[in-house]
């Protein structure tokens, strides 16, 4: 990034332009949360807006959905509402469009504002190992996270933007792997109907998210074990060579 060239130390990562950009983003997040708490970004408001603007409704819906993801506002009600408004199939496509657009926006913002600090080399073995896994199997990491609704889309794509992952990899992997859970939630939205307005259908999804969160914890434990045994294997391989060189 041009404005980082020639800067070292703390100034390389905390400069006036970056502070202004992050402050602006924080202000927009605060405004989005305010609108959400006031009910202006609730499914009920969207339903009214869709009825008055049936032609532009899908486009407006996608934009609102993507903004919720970008500014880390709860977006699950929108996925449910999409299934209720347009049915599970069309609704899932509309919801997927908003999800992918919001994910890409979060990725691009993080990379524009903070660069790629996690792409540089680290002395820490765990970080280096995770970087290697991300470079070689980045699409798999994105896919696993996408099929687990317990992990919010916005924060995860902010993190991906700070790594060496390519935008194209993030885009296609998000599109492919996010569609099944989006379709499932759209079916739930069609089935629950008006209960979306009262938030009753969210309880069902919350239970599913708890199960998903437990799965993430188990897989995370497996990843740590994989790293542990990888380090042990590398040490064993280095031990004979170092003993030979000592002789």
C-alpha positions, 0 to 999 in steps of 0.5 A: 500500500502506497501510504505505508511505504517508507514508514517503520515501527508503530507509524507503519501501522498507526498513521493519521490516515489509518486512524481516520479511516478506522474512526469513520468505520467505527462511527458507521458501525455505531450508526448501524447498531443504533438503527438496528436497535431502533427497529429500522433494520428489522425484518418488519421494516424490510417487509413494509419496504418490499411491499412498497418497492417490489421491483427494486426490493431484491437489490435494496434487500441485498444492499441492506443485508451486505451492510449488516454483515460489513458493520457487524449487525445481526443479519440472520433475520434477513436470511429468514426474511428472504425465505419468507418473502421470495421462497427458499430458492429465490430467497436463498439466492437473494440472501447469498448475494447479500452475504457474499457482497458483505463478506467481500466488502469486509475483506477489502476494507480490512486489507485497505485499512490495515494491509496484510500484517499476517502475511509477513513471516513470524518467529512463532511456530504456531502462526507460521504453521497456520500461515502455511495451512492458509496459503495451501488450503485457504479455500478449505478454511473459508469453506469450513467457517462458512458452513458453521453459522456460529462464526459471524461473516463480518469478523471472519472476513476482516481477519482473512483480509489481513492474511495473504489470501486472494480475493478470488479465493475468498469470493468463490469459496464463500459463494459455494460453501455458504449456499447450503446453510443459507438455503436451510435458513431460507427454508426455515424462514418460509416455514415459520412465516410471520413468526420472524416478526416476533423473533420466535424462529430465531430460537430454533436457529440459536440452538443450531448455532450452539451445536455448530459452535460445539463443532467448531471447538472440536475441530479447533482442538483437532487442528491444535493436535495436528499442529502439535504432532507436526512440530514433534515430527519436525523435531524428530526429523531434525534430531538425526541430522543435527547429531550427524553434523555434530560428529 
